[in-house]
């Protein structure tokens, strides 16, 4: 399993796309906050990768939680 991690996008949607493209084939994208609008654009653009995300300290009106605990292939992950 390959996991990509990004955060602190702060309006740089093009940078987000380039970062994910440079990662190559990933099975999950984890988002650590600060740029939830850009992450929403990424998901809406149809990138074929599931996303888990949390809000950052600058994501004032985000619906994402502050932290999330979940399992990926037998490993417990805390995203905050």
C-alpha positions in Angstrom: 0.0 0.0 0.0 1.3 3.5 -0.9 0.1 6.5 1.0 0.5 10.1 0.0 0.4 12.8 2.6 -0.2 16.6 1.9 -1.1 19.6 4.0 -0.8 23.4 4.2 -2.1 23.9 0.7 -3.3 27.4 1.5 -4.8 28.1 -1.9 -2.1 26.4 -4.1 -4.4 24.0 -5.9 -1.9 23.6 -8.8 0.8 22.7 -6.2 -1.5 20.0 -4.8 -2.1 18.5 -8.2 1.6 18.5 -9.0 2.5 16.9 -5.6 0.0 14.1 -6.1 1.2 13.5 -9.7 4.8 13.3 -8.5 3.8 10.7 -5.9 2.8 8.2 -8.7 0.3 5.5 -8.0 -1.0 5.9 -4.4 -3.7 3.9 -2.7 -4.7 6.7 -0.2 -4.2 10.4 0.1 -4.0 11.8 3.7 -4.6 15.5 4.2 -3.3 17.2 7.3 -5.3 20.4 7.0 -5.1 24.0 5.9 -6.6 24.1 2.5 -9.8 22.1 2.6 -11.3 24.1 -0.3 -8.5 22.9 -2.6 -8.8 19.4 -1.3 -12.5 19.5 -2.2 -11.6 20.7 -5.7 -9.1 17.8 -6.0 -11.8 15.3 -5.1 -14.3 16.9 -7.4 -11.8 16.8 -10.3 -12.0 13.0 -10.2 -8.6 12.0 -9.1 -9.0 8.3 -8.5 -7.7 8.0 -5.0 -9.6 7.8 -1.7 -9.0 10.7 0.7 -9.0 11.0 4.5 -8.6 14.5 5.9 -8.7 16.7 9.0 -9.0 20.4 9.3 -6.1 22.6 10.1 -5.8 25.7 12.3 -6.7 27.9 9.3 -9.7 25.8 8.1 -12.2 27.9 10.1 -15.4 26.6 8.4 -14.4 23.1 7.4 -16.6 20.1 7.9 -13.5 18.0 8.5 -12.9 16.8 12.0 -9.8 18.1 14.0 -8.5 14.6 14.3 -9.5 11.2 13.0 -8.4 7.6 13.9 -8.9 4.9 11.4 -7.4 1.6 10.1 -5.4 1.1 6.9 -4.5 -2.5 6.1 -4.1 -3.5 9.7 -2.4 -0.3 10.9 -4.1 2.2 13.1 -3.6 5.8 12.0 -4.1 9.0 13.9 -4.5 12.0 11.5 -4.4 15.4 13.2 
